[in-house]
Amino acid sequence: VTYEDNSLKHQAMKKNSKRNHSSRVSDLELNSADAEKEKKERQNNFVELLPPEVTFKIFSQLDIWSLCRASVTCRSWNHSIRHSDALWKPHCLTVRAVCQREIDDDLESGYPWRVILLRNYQKSKVKHEWLSGRYSNICSPISLPEKIMYPMDADTWGEILEAELER
């Protein structure tokens, strides 16, 4: 191996060393920046700062749509909302005005309020439309709005047909 070969190898090693050093510095800066960002997010996250009772009070002021949107904001909000069954109960009781039998059956089956709401919310919207007579003058299935339909059990259809017969 000649002197020139050793010199070239030495220069290449120095370049790689500088590149590795600056890469490590960049990694440290990135990790530091990530840690700082995470720290700021934690400081701005009232769920982690406030007592659970206060957080519950804030979330309990939200309607269903806002509560669902808040639950996808971050992990801590999702955890707080998802695991606070009492947040979902008032919304479920509102749905119960239309779907009493369904809600009561789900309660007897031991479902949590959040799951009961998920199981019955869309059904309550469609059932309310049927029971209020919105579809009374529809002549054929083609006239029904496809996006509003929801699968319902025989008892629910029985309630709807009774309401139609009374009209």
C-alpha positions in Angstrom: 0.0 0.0 0.0 1.4 3.3 -1.0 1.6 6.6 0.9 -1.0 8.1 -1.5 -3.5 5.2 -0.8 -3.1 5.7 3.0 -3.6 9.4 2.6 -6.8 8.9 0.5 -8.1 6.4 3.1 -7.4 8.9 5.9 -9.2 11.7 4.1 -12.2 9.5 3.4 -12.3 8.4 7.0 -12.2 12.1 8.1 -15.1 12.9 5.8 -17.1 10.0 7.1 -16.3 10.9 10.7 -17.4 14.5 10.1 -20.6 13.3 8.3 -21.3 10.9 11.2 -20.6 13.6 13.8 -23.0 16.0 12.1 -25.5 13.3 11.6 -25.3 12.6 15.4 -25.7 16.3 16.1 -28.7 16.4 13.8 -30.2 13.4 15.5 -29.6 15.0 18.9 -31.2 18.3 17.7 -34.2 16.4 16.3 -34.6 14.4 19.5 -34.3 17.6 21.5 -36.8 19.4 19.3 -39.2 16.4 19.6 -38.9 16.4 23.3 -39.5 20.2 23.5 -42.6 19.8 21.2 -43.9 17.0 23.3 -43.3 19.1 26.5 -45.3 22.0 25.0 -48.1 19.7 23.9 -48.3 18.3 27.5 -48.4 21.8 28.9 -51.2 22.8 26.5 -53.2 19.7 27.2 -55.7 20.6 30.0 -56.7 16.9 30.3 -53.3 16.2 31.8 -53.2 19.3 33.9 -56.6 19.6 35.4 -58.3 17.3 37.9 -60.4 14.6 36.3 -63.6 16.1 37.7 -62.9 19.4 35.9 -62.0 17.7 32.7 -65.3 15.7 32.9 -67.3 18.9 33.4 -65.7 20.4 30.3 -66.3 17.4 28.1 -69.8 16.9 29.5 -70.7 20.3 27.9 -70.1 18.9 24.4 -72.7 17.5 22.0 -72.3 14.0 20.5 -70.6 15.3 17.4 -68.1 17.5 19.3 -67.4 14.7 21.8 -66.6 12.3 19.0 -64.3 14.9 17.4 -62.6 15.7 20.7 -61.9 12.0 21.2 -59.7 11.9 18.1 -57.7 15.0 19.1 -55.0 13.1 21.0 -54.4 10.0 23.0 -55.1 11.5 26.4 -58.3 13.1 25.2 -59.4 9.8 23.6 -58.6 7.9 26.8 -60.5 10.4 29.0 -63.5 10.4 26.7 -63.6 6.8 25.8 -63.3 5.6 29.4 -65.7 8.0 31.0 -69.0 6.2 30.5 -70.9 9.0 32.3 -70.1 11.4 29.4 -72.2 9.2 27.1 -75.2 8.5 29.4 -77.0 11.9 28.8 -76.7 11.4 25.0 -78.0 7.9 25.3 -81.0 9.0 27.3 -81.8 11.5 24.6 -81.7 8.7 22.0 -83.9 6.6 24.4 -86.8 9.0 23.7 -87.0 7.3 20.3 -85.4 3.9 20.9 -86.6 3.0 24.4 -86.9 -0.7 23.9 -83.5 -0.9 22.1 -81.7 1.1 24.8 -83.3 -0.8 27.6 -82.4 -4.2 26.0 -78.8 -3.0 25.6 -78.7 -1.9 29.3 -80.0 -5.3 30.4 -77.3 -6.9 28.2 -74.7 -5.0 30.2 -73.4 -2.7 27.4 -71.6 0.5 28.5 -73.3 3.8 27.7 -70.8 4.6 24.9 -71.4 1.3 23.2 -75.2 1.7 23.6 -75.0 5.1 21.9 -72.9 3.7 19.1 -75.3 0.9 18.5 -78.5 3.0 18.5 -77.7 6.6 17.5 -78.1 6.2 13.7 -81.1 3.9 14.2 -82.8 6.5 16.4 -82.4 9.1 13.6 -83.9 6.9 11.0 -86.6 5.6 13.3 -87.6 9.1 14.3 -88.0 10.1 10.6 -90.2 7.1 10.0 -92.3 7.6 13.2 -92.8 11.3 12.4 -94.3 10.4 9.1 -91.6 11.7 6.8 -91.9 8.6 4.6 -95.7 8.1 4.8 -96.3 9.2 1.2 -93.6 7.2 -0.5 -95.0 5.0 -3.2 -92.0 2.7 -3.9 -88.7 1.6 -2.4 -87.0 3.6 -5.2 -88.3 6.8 -3.7 -86.6 6.1 -0.4 -83.4 8.0 0.2 -80.7 5.3 0.2 -78.2 7.0 2.5 -80.8 7.5 5.3 -81.8 3.8 5.6 -80.6 1.7 8.4 -81.1 -2.0 9.2 -83.8 -2.4 11.9 -85.2 -5.4 13.6 -88.8 -6.7 13.3 -90.0 -5.1 16.5 -88.8 -1.6 15.3 -90.6 -2.2 11.9 -93.7 -3.2 13.9 -93.6 0.2 15.8 -93.2 2.0 12.5 -96.1 0.1 10.8 -98.4 0.8 13.9 -97.6 4.5 13.6 -98.4 4.4 9.9 -101.7 2.7 10.5 -102.7 5.3 13.1 -102.1 8.1 10.5 
